[in-house]
Each structure stands twice: as C-alpha cells, then as structure tokens.
Amino acid sequence: MSGYAKSKVVDEACAIHQPKESDTIGNIIIYTLLALCILLSLFIIIGLFVIAKPLEASLASVAVKSLRYNDTPSPSSPYFNATLAMEIRIENPNFGFFEFPTSKGDIMYNGRVVGEMKIDGQRVGAYSAIRTEVGTQVSYREDHAPSVWFKNDIKRGLVILRVGAKLRGEVHLEVLNKRSVDLKCLMYLNLIDEMVPRLWCK
C-alpha cells in the first residue's frame, strides 16, 4: 500500500471518530440540566427535613358552661361573668415533632384582660395535629359610670372577646429550630342564648 493510501485511510478514521461540535454542546447541556435537577432535589429535601415551617393554632370549639350578667339599671354595675370550655387545635406541618411547655394566654374585651387560660405543655407529632381542652373564666365589671359601648353590648346581649396565646417550643429536626405558634382568635359571646355563635382565628 502506498504512503498516499495509508494517509487517506488514517484521515478517514480520524474523521469518523472525531466528535462533532454539536454533540459536545448537546452533552454539556444535558449534564448541566442533570446537575440542576440534582441541586433542586437537594434543596427540596433540605426544605422538607431541615427547615421548620410555620405552625398553626386555632380554636376548634367554645362551649359556655355557665353565664351571668346584669343588663338592667340597678345599684349594681353592669357586668358579665362566664365559664368557657375551649378546644384548641395545634397543627404541625413539619417532618420533626413540635414540643412546647405549659403556656398561658389572655382573653380580652375591648383591650382589657378579662380572663386567663393555661395551656398544658404537649408534643405534636410530625405532619399531624392535636386538640387540647382548656377551661377558663371570663368576667368584666365597671364599678364607675359604665361606658356607652359597654352598656350597648350588655343591652344587645353580645360581647366580642379576643383570645391570644404564644406557644414557644422547638421543632425537632436534623437540627433544633426554635419556633413559636400564635393563637389569635375572635369570638362572639351571646349573653342571651349562652353560646358562642361566631368564631374566627387567624
């Protein structure tokens, strides 16, 4: 075989095995997309198992156990007094459990504290919710000349109460994440029918 023929064969072989530029660019794009998918998966896993998500607390129900109030003009001042049985729902959307110690909350009427409640410390499992019962007594009396809004509320037999509590605890994940869950609700206490007909929670 002549030298020219050998050279031609070698050139053809190199031409066959040499990768095209378009193939190289395509491989780079594929590997880049694959790397991005892996990174996205890692971020999702970290978000599910390490970063704590916000917890939620709300009033599931409120029952009026006893109620007394005065709406008639008399020597005694207008007042209301009620015993409430509440059920608080705490939801944990995290992979790890949420644990909080015994906490306190306030029940307010027109910016004034009219009752306190104690929420026993508990553990809320991962991706679950619990309900805990809380009993409290609320009372309000104006010894001086009653304000117009209070007299109106007593006359119509409906007072609006705000419920608030902060449950500080920890979400136990790969690392400890200190968290708190706020209970913020609004309830209508019907003095005439002795019930809570309306209830909202944020």
ROVO-783212 format. One record per residue (C-alpha): x, y, z. Coordinates in Angstrom, 2 decimals. Layout:
// ROVO-783212
      east     north        up
         X         Y         Z
...
***
This chain:
// ROVO-783212
      east     north        up
      0.00      0.00      0.00
      1.39      3.37     -0.96
      2.06      6.17      1.51
     -0.75      8.21     -0.02
     -3.26      5.42      0.52
     -2.18      4.93      4.14
     -2.54      8.63      4.79
     -6.02      8.62      3.28
     -7.11      5.69      5.47
     -5.80      7.41      8.63
     -7.55     10.67      7.73
    -10.86      8.85      7.17
    -10.56      7.05     10.53
     -9.93     10.29     12.36
    -12.87     11.89     10.59
    -15.15      9.05     11.71
    -14.12      9.02     15.40
    -13.73     12.73     15.95
    -16.84     14.00     17.86
    -18.85     16.73     16.25
    -19.01     20.15     17.94
    -22.81     19.96     18.11
    -22.61     16.66     20.01
    -20.24     18.20     22.56
    -22.55     21.18     23.14
    -25.53     18.81     23.49
    -23.70     16.75     26.13
    -22.80     19.89     28.07
    -26.45     21.00     28.09
    -27.61     17.53     29.24
    -25.06     17.38     32.07
    -25.89     20.94     33.12
    -29.62     20.16     33.30
    -28.88     16.97     35.22
    -26.76     18.90     37.74
    -29.54     21.48     38.17
    -32.10     18.73     38.80
    -29.84     17.19     41.45
    -29.37     20.58     43.15
    -33.13     21.23     43.08
    -33.79     17.83     44.63
    -31.28     18.59     47.38
    -32.95     21.92     48.13
    -36.37     20.24     48.32
    -35.04     17.56     50.68
    -33.42     20.22     52.88
    -36.67     22.18     52.91
    -38.70     19.13     53.94
    -36.42     17.75     56.60
    -34.35     20.62     58.00
    -36.16     23.95     57.66
    -39.09     24.31     60.06
    -42.37     25.54     58.59
    -44.81     27.82     60.43
    -47.16     26.10     62.86
    -50.84     26.96     63.21
    -53.09     27.26     66.26
    -56.82     27.90     66.33
    -59.91     27.49     68.48
    -61.72     24.38     67.31
    -64.76     24.98     69.55
    -66.01     27.01     72.50
    -68.81     25.95     74.87
    -70.41     28.18     77.51
    -70.71     26.23     80.76
    -72.21     28.98     82.90
    -73.11     32.62     82.36
    -74.32     35.51     84.50
    -74.77     39.14     83.50
    -76.69     42.27     84.50
    -78.31     44.47     81.85
    -80.91     46.32     83.95
    -80.50     49.72     85.64
    -79.83     48.98     89.30
    -77.49     49.96     92.11
    -75.09     47.25     90.97
    -72.89     47.97     87.96
    -73.35     46.19     84.63
    -71.23     43.06     84.35
    -70.85     39.69     82.70
    -69.28     36.51     84.01
    -68.90     33.27     82.07
    -67.14     29.92     82.30
    -65.86     28.73     78.92
    -64.68     25.30     77.82
    -62.45     25.70     74.77
    -60.75     23.24     72.49
    -57.51     24.46     70.90
    -56.14     22.83     67.75
    -52.39     22.94     67.05
    -51.14     21.82     63.65
    -47.53     20.86     62.88
    -46.63     20.66     59.14
    -43.01     19.70     59.81
    -41.06     16.46     59.43
    -39.97     16.65     63.09
    -42.21     16.87     66.16
    -43.02     20.18     67.89
    -42.76     20.32     71.68
    -43.81     23.22     73.91
    -44.00     23.72     77.70
    -47.08     24.82     79.65
    -48.09     28.27     78.41
    -50.54     31.00     79.29
    -52.95     33.02     77.18
    -55.24     36.00     77.63
    -58.86     36.68     76.81
    -59.54     40.35     76.20
    -62.60     42.55     75.97
    -62.10     45.98     74.41
    -58.38     45.94     75.15
    -58.72     44.77     78.76
    -57.80     41.34     80.06
    -60.99     39.65     81.33
    -59.67     36.09     81.66
    -56.57     33.94     81.60
    -56.08     30.40     80.36
    -53.41     27.77     80.90
    -52.41     25.51     78.00
    -50.66     22.35     79.16
    -47.35     21.58     77.50
    -47.55     18.85     74.88
    -45.84     17.26     71.90
    -47.29     17.50     68.41
    -46.11     14.72     66.10
    -44.68     15.25     62.64
    -47.25     16.14     59.97
    -50.08     15.93     62.50
    -52.35     17.99     64.73
    -53.62     17.72     68.29
    -56.60     19.11     70.18
    -56.27     20.16     73.78
    -59.03     21.24     76.15
    -58.73     24.49     78.08
    -61.15     25.84     80.68
    -61.28     29.46     81.75
    -63.48     32.05     83.41
    -64.08     35.49     81.95
    -65.61     38.39     83.84
    -65.91     42.13     83.44
    -67.48     44.82     85.61
    -67.32     48.59     85.52
    -67.55     49.96     89.05
    -67.64     53.57     87.89
    -70.13     55.00     85.42
    -70.34     52.38     82.64
    -69.15     53.44     79.22
    -71.59     53.72     76.33
    -70.10     50.82     74.38
    -70.28     48.51     77.40
    -73.93     49.41     78.09
    -74.75     48.84     74.43
    -73.04     45.45     74.40
    -74.87     44.36     77.55
    -78.23     45.59     76.19
    -77.88     43.72     72.91
    -76.57     40.68     74.79
    -73.44     40.26     72.68
    -69.81     40.90     73.62
    -66.77     40.32     71.42
    -63.78     38.63     73.05
    -60.25     38.27     71.70
    -58.21     35.17     72.52
    -54.42     35.30     72.35
    -51.57     32.99     73.34
    -48.00     32.29     72.23
    -46.75     28.72     72.47
    -42.95     28.77     72.41
    -41.22     25.48     71.75
    -38.88     23.58     69.47
    -39.32     21.70     66.24
    -37.04     18.66     66.47
    -35.48     18.06     63.07
    -31.93     17.31     61.90
    -31.11     20.49     63.81
    -33.14     22.17     66.54
    -35.30     25.03     65.30
    -36.81     27.20     67.98
    -40.31     28.15     66.94
    -43.45     29.68     68.36
    -47.06     29.41     67.32
    -49.54     32.23     67.93
    -53.16     31.69     68.83
    -55.20     34.72     67.72
    -58.97     34.34     67.66
    -62.11     36.42     67.90
    -65.30     35.10     69.47
    -68.82     36.45     69.87
    -70.27     35.61     73.28
    -74.06     35.64     73.12
    -75.26     36.51     76.63
    -78.92     35.79     75.91
    -78.57     32.34     74.33
    -75.46     31.48     76.39
    -73.42     30.37     73.39
    -70.61     31.42     71.05
    -72.30     31.69     67.62
    -69.29     33.09     65.76
    -65.61     32.25     65.98
    -62.68     33.38     63.79
    -58.99     32.54     64.02
    -56.09     33.92     62.01
***
